[in-house]
Structures are given as structure tokens and as C-alpha cells.
């Protein structure tokens, strides 16, 4: 568990740097799964959340989602990175944005109702 937590902490640091670099799409592009033993997506998500709470800087949802997407893909778990928006109630900011990870069937890793009103900018192709 300590190794997974350390890997999550490191992936958050890399994610924070990578999404601000000109090579961000190389980081966000899914990689082939490694030959690691299958891992529970919930376990990886909880370890990443714990690592984000003990990080040297506040972690944004995009950094968290990008790191989670990369960690799950490397462990052979099929998932999709989503970025969405919703209208903001305050007139000074027209929209709120959020990033999250979904399974291919469209269910988010954590089914939180407060994210349900976000419209994905990259919608999945569901039948």
C-alpha cells in the first residue's frame, strides 16, 4: 500500500507539471497497460486521494483526474478522462469546469450527484 501511495504522490506531481507543458497531450494520451497484476480502481482512487491531501500544493480536479486516468490505464483498467462545464450561478463567472474519470459505460469512478449537472466537452459515443 505504501508503494501505491508513493506512486500516486509522484503521479500527481508529474500531472501538475505535464498539463502545463507543451507536451501535455503526450501525457494525456492513453498508454498500453503494463503487465502488473490487476488492481481495483476504487483502491487506486482512494490512494490517489490520500496522496493529494498530503501533497506540497493544492491539487486541482484536472491534475487529479489526469493522474488517475494514467494510473488506471497503466494497470489495465479501461477508463476515459472527461472534462465538463456547467452554468455558474454567479454572473462574474459564466461557467464552472470540472474533470473526472469515467468507465467506458459512462459511469464515473465515484457516483457523486453533485457532478451530474456537468456537461462533458468530449461526450462518449453511447448507443
ChimeraX commands (.cxc) that place a marker at each C-alpha (Angstrom):
marker #1 position 0.00,0.00,0.00 radius 0.5
marker #1 position 2.87,2.38,0.74 radius 0.5
marker #1 position 4.27,1.82,-2.74 radius 0.5
marker #1 position 0.89,2.60,-4.34 radius 0.5
marker #1 position 0.55,5.76,-2.22 radius 0.5
marker #1 position 4.08,6.91,-3.17 radius 0.5
marker #1 position 3.38,6.18,-6.84 radius 0.5
marker #1 position 0.17,8.22,-6.59 radius 0.5
marker #1 position 2.01,11.14,-4.95 radius 0.5
marker #1 position 4.62,11.08,-7.72 radius 0.5
marker #1 position 1.98,10.84,-10.46 radius 0.5
marker #1 position 0.21,13.92,-9.03 radius 0.5
marker #1 position 3.47,15.89,-9.19 radius 0.5
marker #1 position 4.10,14.78,-12.77 radius 0.5
marker #1 position 0.48,15.54,-13.70 radius 0.5
marker #1 position 0.69,19.06,-12.29 radius 0.5
marker #1 position 3.77,19.76,-14.41 radius 0.5
marker #1 position 2.71,17.87,-17.53 radius 0.5
marker #1 position -0.65,19.59,-18.06 radius 0.5
marker #1 position 1.14,22.95,-18.06 radius 0.5
marker #1 position 3.79,21.90,-20.60 radius 0.5
marker #1 position 3.69,21.99,-24.40 radius 0.5
marker #1 position 3.81,18.17,-24.33 radius 0.5
marker #1 position 0.62,17.79,-22.27 radius 0.5
marker #1 position -1.13,15.69,-24.93 radius 0.5
marker #1 position 1.65,13.13,-24.80 radius 0.5
marker #1 position 0.96,12.79,-21.06 radius 0.5
marker #1 position -2.81,12.61,-21.51 radius 0.5
marker #1 position -2.65,10.06,-24.33 radius 0.5
marker #1 position -3.55,6.61,-23.01 radius 0.5
marker #1 position -0.68,4.17,-22.80 radius 0.5
marker #1 position -0.82,0.43,-23.16 radius 0.5
marker #1 position -1.41,-1.47,-19.98 radius 0.5
marker #1 position 1.66,-2.82,-18.26 radius 0.5
marker #1 position 1.96,-6.39,-17.07 radius 0.5
marker #1 position 1.15,-5.53,-13.47 radius 0.5
marker #1 position -1.34,-7.55,-11.53 radius 0.5
marker #1 position -4.93,-6.32,-11.90 radius 0.5
marker #1 position -5.79,-3.62,-9.40 radius 0.5
marker #1 position -9.09,-2.36,-8.07 radius 0.5
marker #1 position -9.97,1.09,-9.47 radius 0.5
marker #1 position -11.51,2.11,-6.15 radius 0.5
marker #1 position -8.28,1.28,-4.33 radius 0.5
marker #1 position -6.19,3.33,-6.77 radius 0.5
marker #1 position -8.63,6.24,-6.47 radius 0.5
marker #1 position -8.52,6.21,-2.67 radius 0.5
marker #1 position -4.71,6.03,-2.63 radius 0.5
marker #1 position -4.53,8.93,-5.08 radius 0.5
marker #1 position -6.97,10.96,-2.98 radius 0.5
marker #1 position -4.90,10.31,0.14 radius 0.5
marker #1 position -1.73,11.34,-1.68 radius 0.5
marker #1 position -3.42,14.52,-2.91 radius 0.5
marker #1 position -4.26,15.52,0.66 radius 0.5
marker #1 position -0.58,15.25,1.63 radius 0.5
marker #1 position 0.86,16.93,-1.44 radius 0.5
marker #1 position 3.06,20.03,-1.39 radius 0.5
marker #1 position 0.48,22.05,-3.36 radius 0.5
marker #1 position -3.30,22.02,-3.67 radius 0.5
marker #1 position -4.28,19.55,-6.40 radius 0.5
marker #1 position -6.87,20.62,-8.98 radius 0.5
marker #1 position -9.51,18.29,-10.34 radius 0.5
marker #1 position -7.74,18.23,-13.73 radius 0.5
marker #1 position -4.43,17.20,-12.15 radius 0.5
marker #1 position -6.20,14.56,-10.07 radius 0.5
marker #1 position -8.24,13.19,-12.99 radius 0.5
marker #1 position -5.22,13.11,-15.33 radius 0.5
marker #1 position -3.13,11.25,-12.76 radius 0.5
marker #1 position -5.97,8.82,-12.00 radius 0.5
marker #1 position -6.57,8.18,-15.71 radius 0.5
marker #1 position -2.90,7.44,-16.28 radius 0.5
marker #1 position -2.60,5.18,-13.21 radius 0.5
marker #1 position -5.71,3.17,-14.14 radius 0.5
marker #1 position -4.66,2.80,-17.79 radius 0.5
marker #1 position -1.24,1.55,-16.73 radius 0.5
marker #1 position -2.94,-1.08,-14.59 radius 0.5
marker #1 position -5.12,-2.29,-17.45 radius 0.5
marker #1 position -8.38,-0.70,-16.27 radius 0.5
marker #1 position -10.33,0.82,-19.15 radius 0.5
marker #1 position -11.40,4.39,-18.38 radius 0.5
marker #1 position -11.99,7.77,-20.02 radius 0.5
marker #1 position -10.87,11.23,-18.92 radius 0.5
marker #1 position -13.79,13.70,-19.06 radius 0.5
marker #1 position -13.78,17.48,-18.84 radius 0.5
marker #1 position -17.13,19.19,-18.42 radius 0.5
marker #1 position -18.77,22.54,-17.78 radius 0.5
marker #1 position -21.97,23.82,-16.19 radius 0.5
marker #1 position -23.51,27.28,-15.99 radius 0.5
marker #1 position -22.40,29.19,-12.91 radius 0.5
marker #1 position -24.93,30.88,-10.67 radius 0.5
marker #1 position -22.67,33.91,-10.19 radius 0.5
marker #1 position -22.70,36.35,-13.11 radius 0.5
marker #1 position -18.99,37.19,-12.71 radius 0.5
marker #1 position -18.06,33.68,-13.88 radius 0.5
marker #1 position -20.12,32.31,-16.77 radius 0.5
marker #1 position -19.24,28.62,-16.30 radius 0.5
marker #1 position -17.73,26.17,-13.83 radius 0.5
marker #1 position -15.40,23.47,-15.16 radius 0.5
marker #1 position -14.60,20.05,-13.72 radius 0.5
marker #1 position -12.56,16.99,-14.74 radius 0.5
marker #1 position -13.32,13.40,-13.77 radius 0.5
marker #1 position -12.72,9.79,-14.82 radius 0.5
marker #1 position -15.44,7.53,-16.19 radius 0.5
marker #1 position -15.64,3.89,-17.08 radius 0.5
marker #1 position -16.46,3.17,-20.77 radius 0.5
marker #1 position -20.16,2.71,-19.98 radius 0.5
marker #1 position -20.35,6.32,-18.75 radius 0.5
marker #1 position -20.44,5.73,-15.01 radius 0.5
marker #1 position -17.98,7.88,-13.05 radius 0.5
marker #1 position -15.50,6.21,-10.73 radius 0.5
marker #1 position -17.37,7.79,-7.83 radius 0.5
marker #1 position -21.05,8.37,-8.46 radius 0.5
marker #1 position -21.47,11.78,-6.91 radius 0.5
marker #1 position -24.72,13.55,-7.64 radius 0.5
marker #1 position -23.13,16.98,-7.39 radius 0.5
marker #1 position -21.18,16.34,-10.62 radius 0.5
marker #1 position -24.25,15.12,-12.52 radius 0.5
marker #1 position -25.11,18.56,-13.95 radius 0.5
marker #1 position -21.73,18.97,-15.71 radius 0.5
marker #1 position -21.93,18.54,-19.48 radius 0.5
marker #1 position -18.87,16.77,-20.92 radius 0.5
marker #1 position -16.93,18.65,-23.59 radius 0.5
marker #1 position -15.82,15.31,-25.02 radius 0.5
marker #1 position -19.00,13.20,-24.78 radius 0.5
marker #1 position -18.75,9.46,-25.11 radius 0.5
marker #1 position -20.38,7.70,-28.03 radius 0.5
marker #1 position -23.06,5.64,-26.40 radius 0.5
marker #1 position -25.65,3.66,-28.29 radius 0.5
marker link #1:1,2 radius 0.2
marker link #1:2,3 radius 0.2
marker link #1:3,4 radius 0.2
marker link #1:4,5 radius 0.2
marker link #1:5,6 radius 0.2
marker link #1:6,7 radius 0.2
marker link #1:7,8 radius 0.2
marker link #1:8,9 radius 0.2
marker link #1:9,10 radius 0.2
marker link #1:10,11 radius 0.2
marker link #1:11,12 radius 0.2
marker link #1:12,13 radius 0.2
marker link #1:13,14 radius 0.2
marker link #1:14,15 radius 0.2
marker link #1:15,16 radius 0.2
marker link #1:16,17 radius 0.2
marker link #1:17,18 radius 0.2
marker link #1:18,19 radius 0.2
marker link #1:19,20 radius 0.2
marker link #1:20,21 radius 0.2
marker link #1:21,22 radius 0.2
marker link #1:22,23 radius 0.2
marker link #1:23,24 radius 0.2
marker link #1:24,25 radius 0.2
marker link #1:25,26 radius 0.2
marker link #1:26,27 radius 0.2
marker link #1:27,28 radius 0.2
marker link #1:28,29 radius 0.2
marker link #1:29,30 radius 0.2
marker link #1:30,31 radius 0.2
marker link #1:31,32 radius 0.2
marker link #1:32,33 radius 0.2
marker link #1:33,34 radius 0.2
marker link #1:34,35 radius 0.2
marker link #1:35,36 radius 0.2
marker link #1:36,37 radius 0.2
marker link #1:37,38 radius 0.2
marker link #1:38,39 radius 0.2
marker link #1:39,40 radius 0.2
marker link #1:40,41 radius 0.2
marker link #1:41,42 radius 0.2
marker link #1:42,43 radius 0.2
marker link #1:43,44 radius 0.2
marker link #1:44,45 radius 0.2
marker link #1:45,46 radius 0.2
marker link #1:46,47 radius 0.2
marker link #1:47,48 radius 0.2
marker link #1:48,49 radius 0.2
marker link #1:49,50 radius 0.2
marker link #1:50,51 radius 0.2
marker link #1:51,52 radius 0.2
marker link #1:52,53 radius 0.2
marker link #1:53,54 radius 0.2
marker link #1:54,55 radius 0.2
marker link #1:55,56 radius 0.2
marker link #1:56,57 radius 0.2
marker link #1:57,58 radius 0.2
marker link #1:58,59 radius 0.2
marker link #1:59,60 radius 0.2
marker link #1:60,61 radius 0.2
marker link #1:61,62 radius 0.2
marker link #1:62,63 radius 0.2
marker link #1:63,64 radius 0.2
marker link #1:64,65 radius 0.2
marker link #1:65,66 radius 0.2
marker link #1:66,67 radius 0.2
marker link #1:67,68 radius 0.2
marker link #1:68,69 radius 0.2
marker link #1:69,70 radius 0.2
marker link #1:70,71 radius 0.2
marker link #1:71,72 radius 0.2
marker link #1:72,73 radius 0.2
marker link #1:73,74 radius 0.2
marker link #1:74,75 radius 0.2
marker link #1:75,76 radius 0.2
marker link #1:76,77 radius 0.2
marker link #1:77,78 radius 0.2
marker link #1:78,79 radius 0.2
marker link #1:79,80 radius 0.2
marker link #1:80,81 radius 0.2
marker link #1:81,82 radius 0.2
marker link #1:82,83 radius 0.2
marker link #1:83,84 radius 0.2
marker link #1:84,85 radius 0.2
marker link #1:85,86 radius 0.2
marker link #1:86,87 radius 0.2
marker link #1:87,88 radius 0.2
marker link #1:88,89 radius 0.2
marker link #1:89,90 radius 0.2
marker link #1:90,91 radius 0.2
marker link #1:91,92 radius 0.2
marker link #1:92,93 radius 0.2
marker link #1:93,94 radius 0.2
marker link #1:94,95 radius 0.2
marker link #1:95,96 radius 0.2
marker link #1:96,97 radius 0.2
marker link #1:97,98 radius 0.2
marker link #1:98,99 radius 0.2
marker link #1:99,100 radius 0.2
marker link #1:100,101 radius 0.2
marker link #1:101,102 radius 0.2
marker link #1:102,103 radius 0.2
marker link #1:103,104 radius 0.2
marker link #1:104,105 radius 0.2
marker link #1:105,106 radius 0.2
marker link #1:106,107 radius 0.2
marker link #1:107,108 radius 0.2
marker link #1:108,109 radius 0.2
marker link #1:109,110 radius 0.2
marker link #1:110,111 radius 0.2
marker link #1:111,112 radius 0.2
marker link #1:112,113 radius 0.2
marker link #1:113,114 radius 0.2
marker link #1:114,115 radius 0.2
marker link #1:115,116 radius 0.2
marker link #1:116,117 radius 0.2
marker link #1:117,118 radius 0.2
marker link #1:118,119 radius 0.2
marker link #1:119,120 radius 0.2
marker link #1:120,121 radius 0.2
marker link #1:121,122 radius 0.2
marker link #1:122,123 radius 0.2
marker link #1:123,124 radius 0.2
marker link #1:124,125 radius 0.2
marker link #1:125,126 radius 0.2
marker link #1:126,127 radius 0.2
view
